[in-house]
Amino acid sequence: MGVLYLIPTTLGDGNLQDILPMGNSLIISSLRYFIVENIRSARRFLKSVDKSISIDDICFYELNEHTDRSGIDVMLQPLYEGHSVGIISEAGCPAIADPGADVVALAQTKNIEVVPLVGPSSIILSLMASGFNGQNFAFVGYLPIDKKACIQRLKQLEGRAVAENQTQIFIEAPYRNNQLLQDIFSTLQPTTKLCIASELTTTEQYIRTQTISQWRHIQVDFNKKNTIFLIYK
């Protein structure tokens, strides 16, 4: 039985050698089967890891929001035949806010060895730098697109931060970041703390923690930037 490797990628245009361990490269170069979100970007990532990799010799299985989940078992077939397989996320760690979780879930039921490799996670990096509670936190993914539902959700998360002493972490589609910020500024209490972490591990990295009251006096623009938000009381 092969091994299912969970292969992190960079979060942006950061230097690969500065972000991923050399050991990852050795494992990646040895694999010939990959489950990926996007074949084109996966090819580019593999070439950045090892220019000598022959892309034409690699078998790619595409797994994204459009993939029929009934076909996942086919993607695991090489493992049953003794070949190891790698899962590559579009950014950061596979199976964390990522469709790769469905593959890992099935692999666990089949007693397939799952090996997560070391790499960057925007959730953990932003929490580390926020100054918020790192012992009790929740990543809640995307907030509702509908404005009223979003405001209701923000109030709920703020309440949870107070009641449970729990850091609340969430994300938004990059082109909606500024609108979400306006909802955050107009909804949360002035003393609630907000950390904004944007373009982590890249040359444009920005991480700052302020109260809502302080943020209201700061000019910010995170349109189309990979950003993660954290709130705490």
Beta strands, then each sheet from edge to edge (+ up, - down):
strand 1: 3-7
strand 2: 33-36
strand 3: 59-62
strand 4: 85-88
strand 5: 113-116
strand 6: 137-142
strand 7: 167-171
strand 8: 193-198
strand 9: 206-211
strand 10: 227-232
sheet 1: 3+ 2+ 4+ 1+ 5+
sheet 2: 6+ 7+ 10- 8+ 9-
end
